[in-house]
Amino acid sequence: MTVRGQLIRFALVGVVNTGTYYGCYLVLLTWLPYVAAHVAAFVLSMIGSFFLNSYFTYRTRPTWRKFLLFPLTNAANFTITTCGVYLLVDVLGFSRTYAPLIAAAAAIPITFVVSRTIMLRPDPAAYASESPVAAPVPSRAARIDK
């Protein structure tokens, strides 16, 4: 699988993920402040993103280890989008409705690089199950004593 193919699939997952995030954000915005709505929608869409990226983008089996590391891949995305939403709404006066879309666009390249690194990193447990450690062979003297 080529990096180009992964990038295209990552972009498609990103569109779905952004739609999921934005839909959740708009629903949550009806009863939460915009930052709280952003955080909750971000967490929900990140869980969906993990599974879509595992199966579709990188074609790798999801594991608990990857699931627990996946939020690290979104740390930069979260920081960029959260600061971006705040700056766009409170500092620059943009609409709180559209600010998350603009902020999300700025985070895409960084998220791809970090996500790819985590999702394609070999799982140490996989190596352990593929090549079991051989039991030590007793020495000749040990075999004779028995």
VOPA-603306 format. One record per residue (C-alpha): x, y, z; residue in three letters; residue number from 1. Coordinates in steps of 0.02 Angstrom, whole numbers, plus 50000, padded with zeros to 5 digits. Each point is the difference from the previous one (the first is absolute). Layout:
residues N
+-------+-------+-------+-----+-----+
:    xx :    yy :    zz :   r :   k :
+-------+-------+-------+-----+-----+
:     X :     Y :     Z : ALA : NUM :
...
+-------+-------+-------+-----+-----+
end
This chain:
residues 146
+-------+-------+-------+-----+-----+
:    xx :    yy :    zz :   r :   k :
+-------+-------+-------+-----+-----+
: 50000 : 50000 : 50000 : MET :   1 :
: 50073 : 50166 : 49948 : THR :   2 :
: 50010 : 50157 : 50104 : VAL :   3 :
: 49897 : 50086 : 49865 : ARG :   4 :
: 49862 : 49871 : 50018 : GLY :   5 :
: 50004 : 50018 : 50188 : GLN :   6 :
: 49991 : 50188 : 49985 : LEU :   7 :
: 49847 : 49988 : 49886 : ILE :   8 :
: 49914 : 49879 : 50119 : ARG :   9 :
: 50051 : 50109 : 50148 : PHE :  10 :
: 49919 : 50148 : 49914 : ALA :  11 :
: 49839 : 49901 : 49972 : LEU :  12 :
: 49998 : 49946 : 50182 : VAL :  13 :
: 50033 : 50181 : 50045 : GLY :  14 :
: 49846 : 50056 : 49903 : VAL :  15 :
: 49892 : 49871 : 50090 : VAL :  16 :
: 50083 : 50043 : 50166 : ASN :  17 :
: 49976 : 50186 : 49974 : THR :  18 :
: 49817 : 49972 : 49957 : GLY :  19 :
: 49978 : 49895 : 50156 : THR :  20 :
: 50090 : 50129 : 50106 : TYR :  21 :
: 49904 : 50146 : 49927 : TYR :  22 :
: 49830 : 49914 : 50018 : GLY :  23 :
: 50038 : 49956 : 50181 : CYS :  24 :
: 50065 : 50177 : 50030 : TYR :  25 :
: 49841 : 50081 : 49933 : LEU :  26 :
: 49888 : 49885 : 50102 : VAL :  27 :
: 50102 : 50026 : 50160 : LEU :  28 :
: 50009 : 50187 : 49968 : LEU :  29 :
: 49813 : 50011 : 50034 : THR :  30 :
: 50029 : 49972 : 50187 : TRP :  31 :
: 50188 : 50016 : 50030 : LEU :  32 :
: 50122 : 50146 : 49985 : PRO :  33 :
: 50097 : 49992 : 49836 : TYR :  34 :
: 50165 : 49939 : 50077 : VAL :  35 :
: 49913 : 49859 : 50096 : ALA :  36 :
: 49903 : 49952 : 49842 : ALA :  37 :
: 50165 : 50000 : 49904 : HIS :  38 :
: 50088 : 49887 : 50126 : VAL :  39 :
: 49856 : 49874 : 50012 : ALA :  40 :
: 49977 : 49992 : 49811 : ALA :  41 :
: 50188 : 49982 : 49977 : PHE :  42 :
: 50008 : 49848 : 50117 : VAL :  43 :
: 49852 : 49914 : 49917 : LEU :  44 :
: 50068 : 50027 : 49825 : SER :  45 :
: 50175 : 49944 : 50053 : MET :  46 :
: 49934 : 49829 : 50051 : ILE :  47 :
: 49917 : 49979 : 49831 : GLY :  48 :
: 50157 : 50063 : 49914 : SER :  49 :
: 50106 : 49869 : 50085 : PHE :  50 :
: 49898 : 49856 : 49930 : PHE :  51 :
: 49982 : 50076 : 49826 : LEU :  52 :
: 50187 : 50033 : 49990 : ASN :  53 :
: 50041 : 49826 : 50064 : SER :  54 :
: 49891 : 49905 : 49878 : TYR :  55 :
: 49990 : 50116 : 49849 : PHE :  56 :
: 50151 : 50116 : 49996 : THR :  57 :
: 50143 : 49892 : 50064 : TYR :  58 :
: 49917 : 49828 : 49987 : ARG :  59 :
: 50066 : 49946 : 50167 : THR :  60 :
: 49919 : 49906 : 50142 : ARG :  61 :
: 49944 : 50115 : 50141 : PRO :  62 :
: 50079 : 49957 : 50167 : THR :  63 :
: 49978 : 50069 : 50173 : TRP :  64 :
: 50177 : 50067 : 49992 : ARG :  65 :
: 49964 : 50098 : 49841 : LYS :  66 :
: 49832 : 50057 : 50069 : PHE :  67 :
: 50085 : 50066 : 50156 : LEU :  68 :
: 50138 : 50084 : 49898 : LEU :  69 :
: 49881 : 50071 : 49870 : PHE :  70 :
: 49951 : 50151 : 50106 : PRO :  71 :
: 50184 : 50049 : 49994 : LEU :  72 :
: 49984 : 50012 : 49812 : THR :  73 :
: 49861 : 50124 : 50025 : ASN :  74 :
: 50088 : 50105 : 50132 : ALA :  75 :
: 50067 : 50119 : 49868 : ALA :  76 :
: 49831 : 50002 : 49913 : ASN :  77 :
: 49911 : 50035 : 50164 : PHE :  78 :
: 50119 : 50140 : 50045 : THR :  79 :
: 49993 : 50081 : 49829 : ILE :  80 :
: 49811 : 49988 : 49985 : THR :  81 :
: 49962 : 50054 : 50178 : THR :  82 :
: 50117 : 50150 : 49992 : CYS :  83 :
: 49938 : 50035 : 49825 : GLY :  84 :
: 49816 : 49999 : 50052 : VAL :  85 :
: 50039 : 50115 : 50146 : TYR :  86 :
: 50103 : 50121 : 49894 : LEU :  87 :
: 49875 : 50001 : 49857 : LEU :  88 :
: 49848 : 50028 : 50113 : VAL :  89 :
: 50063 : 50106 : 50145 : ASP :  90 :
: 50144 : 50095 : 49920 : VAL :  91 :
: 49953 : 50017 : 49817 : LEU :  92 :
: 49811 : 50000 : 50020 : GLY :  93 :
: 49960 : 49855 : 49882 : PHE :  94 :
: 49836 : 49907 : 50018 : SER :  95 :
: 50009 : 49861 : 50129 : ARG :  96 :
: 49905 : 49894 : 49874 : THR :  97 :
: 50137 : 50001 : 49866 : TYR :  98 :
: 50159 : 50026 : 50102 : ALA :  99 :
: 50028 : 49813 : 50034 : PRO : 100 :
: 50004 : 49960 : 49814 : LEU : 101 :
: 50135 : 50129 : 49967 : ILE : 102 :
: 50102 : 49944 : 50150 : ALA : 103 :
: 49985 : 49817 : 49950 : ALA : 104 :
: 50070 : 50034 : 49826 : ALA : 105 :
: 50159 : 50070 : 50076 : ALA : 106 :
: 50031 : 49840 : 50100 : ALA : 107 :
: 49985 : 49871 : 49860 : ILE : 108 :
: 50183 : 49983 : 49944 : PRO : 109 :
: 50067 : 49981 : 50176 : ILE : 110 :
: 49866 : 49874 : 50047 : THR : 111 :
: 50040 : 49890 : 49849 : PHE : 112 :
: 50185 : 49988 : 50040 : VAL : 113 :
: 49975 : 49960 : 50183 : VAL : 114 :
: 49855 : 49881 : 49966 : SER : 115 :
: 50099 : 49903 : 49870 : ARG : 116 :
: 50146 : 49982 : 50120 : THR : 117 :
: 49892 : 49927 : 50139 : ILE : 118 :
: 49886 : 49890 : 49894 : MET : 119 :
: 50141 : 49918 : 49902 : LEU : 120 :
: 50118 : 49977 : 50146 : ARG : 121 :
: 50031 : 49815 : 50029 : PRO : 122 :
: 49914 : 49933 : 50154 : ASP : 123 :
: 50126 : 49916 : 50117 : PRO : 124 :
: 49870 : 49870 : 50050 : ALA : 125 :
: 49984 : 49947 : 49818 : ALA : 126 :
: 50185 : 49961 : 49993 : TYR : 127 :
: 49988 : 49898 : 50159 : ALA : 128 :
: 49862 : 49891 : 49928 : SER : 129 :
: 50083 : 49978 : 49830 : GLU : 130 :
: 50171 : 49947 : 50061 : SER : 131 :
: 49991 : 49915 : 50168 : PRO : 132 :
: 50159 : 49993 : 50101 : VAL : 133 :
: 50077 : 49828 : 49988 : ALA : 134 :
: 50029 : 49906 : 50160 : ALA : 135 :
: 50183 : 49982 : 50045 : PRO : 136 :
: 50078 : 49836 : 49950 : VAL : 137 :
: 50074 : 49910 : 50149 : PRO : 138 :
: 50186 : 49973 : 49995 : SER : 139 :
: 50073 : 49827 : 49967 : ARG : 140 :
: 50053 : 49985 : 50180 : ALA : 141 :
: 49823 : 50037 : 50061 : ALA : 142 :
: 49930 : 49865 : 49885 : ARG : 143 :
: 50127 : 49870 : 50060 : ILE : 144 :
: 49965 : 50034 : 50185 : ASP : 145 :
: 49817 : 49951 : 49980 : LYS : 146 :
+-------+-------+-------+-----+-----+
end
